[in-house]
Amino acid sequence: MEDHRKGPAALDEARLRQQAIGVKLRQMFDEVVNEPVPDEFLDILRKADKPAGDR
């Protein structure tokens, strides 16, 4: 039967894996945030900002 207790090495490995995942998620988020907004979407936003009578 397998021992389910985690030793210090296993905990260190888990922390390193979580840290690597966090770094990758931050990189992906930064890439998405820095993507340009498509012109079509900006047009939709501009139309939505106008009062109802001006559309």
VMD Tcl script that draws the C-alpha trace (Angstrom):
set ca {
  {0.00 0.00 0.00}
  {1.24 3.46 -0.89}
  {2.18 5.93 1.87}
  {0.03 9.07 1.44}
  {2.12 11.28 3.75}
  {4.19 13.87 1.96}
  {7.77 14.41 2.91}
  {9.66 17.69 2.62}
  {10.86 16.87 -0.90}
  {7.32 16.26 -2.15}
  {6.12 19.52 -0.57}
  {8.99 21.44 -2.17}
  {8.12 19.90 -5.53}
  {4.46 20.86 -5.13}
  {5.42 24.44 -4.23}
  {7.71 24.71 -7.25}
  {4.96 23.37 -9.51}
  {2.45 25.87 -8.08}
  {4.96 28.69 -8.50}
  {5.58 27.72 -12.14}
  {1.83 27.62 -12.79}
  {1.44 31.06 -11.20}
  {4.24 32.52 -13.34}
  {2.70 31.10 -16.52}
  {-0.79 32.39 -15.60}
  {0.61 35.89 -14.99}
  {2.38 35.80 -18.36}
  {-0.81 34.73 -20.13}
  {-2.87 37.40 -18.34}
  {-0.35 40.11 -19.28}
  {-0.47 39.01 -22.93}
  {-4.27 39.17 -23.02}
  {-4.38 42.56 -21.28}
  {-1.90 44.00 -23.78}
  {-3.75 42.76 -26.88}
  {-5.30 45.53 -28.95}
  {-9.08 45.92 -28.85}
  {-10.63 45.18 -32.28}
  {-12.09 48.23 -34.06}
  {-15.46 46.49 -34.43}
  {-15.69 46.08 -30.67}
  {-14.73 49.71 -30.09}
  {-17.51 50.75 -32.50}
  {-20.02 48.70 -30.51}
  {-18.85 50.36 -27.28}
  {-19.11 53.83 -28.81}
  {-22.67 53.11 -29.97}
  {-23.59 51.79 -26.55}
  {-22.29 54.98 -24.90}
  {-24.53 57.22 -27.03}
  {-27.93 58.24 -25.67}
  {-30.83 56.18 -27.10}
  {-32.05 59.03 -29.34}
  {-28.64 59.47 -31.03}
  {-28.34 55.90 -32.31}
}
mol new
graphics top color blue
foreach p $ca { graphics top sphere $p radius 0.5 }
foreach p [lrange $ca 0 end-1] q [lrange $ca 1 end] { graphics top cylinder $p $q radius 0.2 }
display resetview
